[in-house]
Amino acid sequence: MTETINELRTAGPLFLPGGQDYDEERTGFQRSGAHRPTVIAGATGEDDVRAAVEYATTRGQQVTVQAGGHGLNRPLDGGVLISTRRMAGVRVDPSARTAWVEAGASWQQVIDAAAPHGLAPLSGSAPGVGAVSYTLGGGIGLLSRRYGFAADHVRSLQVVTADGRLRQVTPHSEPDLYWALRGGGGNFGVVTGMEIDLMPVRHLYGGGLFIDAEQAPDVLAGWQRWTETVPDEMTSAVAMLPFPDLPMVPQALRGRHVAQLQIAYTGSVADGRQLVEPLRALGPILRDTLRELPYSESGTVFDEPDVPHAYCSANRLLSELDPAALAALTTLAGPSAPVLCVVGLRHLGGALAGPPRVPSAVGHRRAAYSLGVLSLVEPGAEDTVRAVHGDAIAPFAPATLGRLLNFSFGPLNEEEVRSAYEPHDYRRLTELKARYDPRATLVSNHPIPAARR
Ligand SMILES: Cc1cc2nc3c(=O)[nH]c(=O)nc-3n(C[C@H](O)[C@H](O)[C@H](O)COP(=O)(O)OP(=O)(O)OC[C@H]3O[C@@H](n4cnc5c(N)ncnc54)[C@H](O)[C@@H]3O)c2cc1C
């Protein structure tokens, strides 16, 4: 073993099972599993990535990539794990309003590099998430209704494909790869860096309005009616969740079932205040963190936990939200549910529904909402949790367009992955998989199989 590993020459460190730091290197944010590769390449740049891919390909082994590990669904057994956490550089070009983002950079690192220039990336609810992986999955964030999918604002990518070639991918140099990578996830190559657009956003009017859900059973339907009245500058979501009765939880929320309305508005503070006013009538307000905030604090809008844990979820993209289905959801995923559930609804539409500058593989653009149900999961409890999620989501079947892979935590089967795409796009993705990675050397968290010839 050590003999063959000596043939893998990288500038960055290698980690072997049983060796020092192997466990620490393979462990990411998602704790429901971890890769168990034969070797981990702690890549420091594109040469290391190429070396690792070539090493695997010539030995018929599989390769997977990990940045933050938020999206782990398919732990790799054996093979090569490319760990990109050492490739976290971000270079901003303020005059072009772009950033070059390396494979392992988190959104917070991009946000912090862009903010001094009055610019912001199309980042999401949790800034600790990896920017590249998020973007390859489409990327729906705090500015989405105003500017669209993150994937639609990628100018170019640098990618190592399964044949070990380093490719500069632009709409002109590699049109097929450029199309597939933006929405097709980690199926077509290992991205070493990407050039993205930055938006002229310094501040938001945003934060959270926390409503006592037990006193306001119709709060989800009330939020849905309100979303029909707002401009594209308003991106919002609602989470419904139980807060534990623990000292670290703000007093007003302890032990309560809460609807947390999450607001990100890019217009003026005065307009933002006026727009959210009707939401205050939806039920008793337990906490209010709405304010003007610098984009560098955008993580406080959703205020999601940043401590690694084990979770799984179900997700659907919906054409509408039926009030009867919302009422059923409130019960099926509410305080009396057999497992603790966090419901997440996001308002889509706006620029997300518009055509991209250059077509990409992102599917279901006409979805008006996304619905997710997420739970913490203990080993062995996965099937019970999935059954509860299935029941909670079932009433939305008539309005279901498909799935959003970025919000699907837990392994999906081929049909389920296919449901994320338009049928003709999925066919094209399988054909491109056959062209760029016919032996399925690259293992993505949501695999797309190669079309049979
Ligand atoms: C708390 C939380 C909040 C989130 N919020 C949002 C949100 O607002 N909007 C949104 O769209 N998504 C959101 N997501 C989903 C998130 O974008 C995905 O889970 C994403 O995959 C996480 O990136 P990562 O680098 O941390 O994950 P990793 O687990 O490191 O990577 C996930 C997968 O991406 C692929 N991949 C990673 N790096 C590369 C690379 N360099 N080249 C090719 N493929 C690669 C691999 O297939 C890998 O298995 C959220 C996730 C969490 C846990």
PDBQT file of the ligand as one rigid body, heavy atoms in Angstrom, charges set to zero:
ROOT
HETATM    1  C1  LIG A 501     -27.084  24.610   7.094  1.00  0.00    +0.000 C 
HETATM    2  C2  LIG A 501     -27.122  24.545   5.591  1.00  0.00    +0.000 A 
HETATM    3  C3  LIG A 501     -27.626  25.626   4.878  1.00  0.00    +0.000 A 
HETATM    4  C4  LIG A 501     -27.676  25.582   3.476  1.00  0.00    +0.000 A 
HETATM    5  N1  LIG A 501     -28.195  26.652   2.794  1.00  0.00    +0.000 NA
HETATM    6  C5  LIG A 501     -28.268  26.612   1.447  1.00  0.00    +0.000 A 
HETATM    7  C6  LIG A 501     -28.830  27.694   0.712  1.00  0.00    +0.000 A 
HETATM    8  O1  LIG A 501     -29.238  28.704   1.279  1.00  0.00    +0.000 OA
HETATM    9  N2  LIG A 501     -28.925  27.575  -0.630  1.00  0.00    +0.000 N 
HETATM   10  C7  LIG A 501     -28.441  26.472  -1.305  1.00  0.00    +0.000 A 
HETATM   11  O2  LIG A 501     -28.537  26.431  -2.545  1.00  0.00    +0.000 OA
HETATM   12  N3  LIG A 501     -27.893  25.445  -0.626  1.00  0.00    +0.000 NA
HETATM   13  C8  LIG A 501     -27.817  25.482   0.716  1.00  0.00    +0.000 A 
HETATM   14  N4  LIG A 501     -27.292  24.426   1.407  1.00  0.00    +0.000 N 
HETATM   15  C9  LIG A 501     -26.833  23.238   0.660  1.00  0.00    +0.000 C 
HETATM   16  C10 LIG A 501     -25.379  23.362   0.280  1.00  0.00    +0.000 C 
HETATM   17  O3  LIG A 501     -25.229  24.277  -0.769  1.00  0.00    +0.000 OA
HETATM   18  C11 LIG A 501     -24.887  21.972  -0.194  1.00  0.00    +0.000 C 
HETATM   19  O4  LIG A 501     -25.060  21.035   0.853  1.00  0.00    +0.000 OA
HETATM   20  C12 LIG A 501     -23.443  22.016  -0.623  1.00  0.00    +0.000 C 
HETATM   21  O5  LIG A 501     -23.158  20.809  -1.269  1.00  0.00    +0.000 OA
HETATM   22  C13 LIG A 501     -22.532  22.156   0.575  1.00  0.00    +0.000 C 
HETATM   23  O6  LIG A 501     -21.238  22.496   0.185  1.00  0.00    +0.000 OA
HETATM   24  P1  LIG A 501     -19.962  21.938   0.982  1.00  0.00    +0.000 P 
HETATM   25  O7  LIG A 501     -18.792  22.342   0.215  1.00  0.00    +0.000 OA
HETATM   26  O8  LIG A 501     -20.024  22.326   2.405  1.00  0.00    +0.000 OA
HETATM   27  O9  LIG A 501     -20.268  20.385   0.883  1.00  0.00    +0.000 OA
HETATM   28  P2  LIG A 501     -19.362  19.095   0.588  1.00  0.00    +0.000 P 
HETATM   29  O10 LIG A 501     -20.081  18.034   1.354  1.00  0.00    +0.000 OA
HETATM   30  O11 LIG A 501     -17.937  19.324   0.869  1.00  0.00    +0.000 OA
HETATM   31  O12 LIG A 501     -19.588  18.827  -0.961  1.00  0.00    +0.000 OA
HETATM   32  C14 LIG A 501     -20.798  18.310  -1.403  1.00  0.00    +0.000 C 
HETATM   33  C15 LIG A 501     -20.620  17.697  -2.782  1.00  0.00    +0.000 C 
HETATM   34  O13 LIG A 501     -20.306  18.689  -3.713  1.00  0.00    +0.000 OA
HETATM   35  C16 LIG A 501     -19.435  18.188  -4.698  1.00  0.00    +0.000 C 
HETATM   36  N5  LIG A 501     -18.220  18.990  -4.683  1.00  0.00    +0.000 N 
HETATM   37  C17 LIG A 501     -17.666  19.637  -3.640  1.00  0.00    +0.000 A 
HETATM   38  N6  LIG A 501     -16.580  20.312  -4.032  1.00  0.00    +0.000 NA
HETATM   39  C18 LIG A 501     -16.444  20.083  -5.362  1.00  0.00    +0.000 A 
HETATM   40  C19 LIG A 501     -15.496  20.497  -6.344  1.00  0.00    +0.000 A 
HETATM   41  N7  LIG A 501     -14.469  21.308  -6.052  1.00  0.00    +0.000 N 
HETATM   42  N8  LIG A 501     -15.655  20.059  -7.613  1.00  0.00    +0.000 NA
HETATM   43  C20 LIG A 501     -16.685  19.249  -7.948  1.00  0.00    +0.000 A 
HETATM   44  N9  LIG A 501     -17.603  18.828  -7.053  1.00  0.00    +0.000 NA
HETATM   45  C21 LIG A 501     -17.476  19.242  -5.773  1.00  0.00    +0.000 A 
HETATM   46  C22 LIG A 501     -19.172  16.734  -4.354  1.00  0.00    +0.000 C 
HETATM   47  O14 LIG A 501     -20.063  15.925  -5.085  1.00  0.00    +0.000 OA
HETATM   48  C23 LIG A 501     -19.508  16.682  -2.887  1.00  0.00    +0.000 C 
HETATM   49  O15 LIG A 501     -19.971  15.416  -2.477  1.00  0.00    +0.000 OA
HETATM   50  C24 LIG A 501     -27.216  24.434   2.802  1.00  0.00    +0.000 A 
HETATM   51  C25 LIG A 501     -26.703  23.348   3.524  1.00  0.00    +0.000 A 
HETATM   52  C26 LIG A 501     -26.661  23.390   4.907  1.00  0.00    +0.000 A 
HETATM   53  C27 LIG A 501     -26.125  22.204   5.669  1.00  0.00    +0.000 C 
ENDROOT
TORSDOF 0
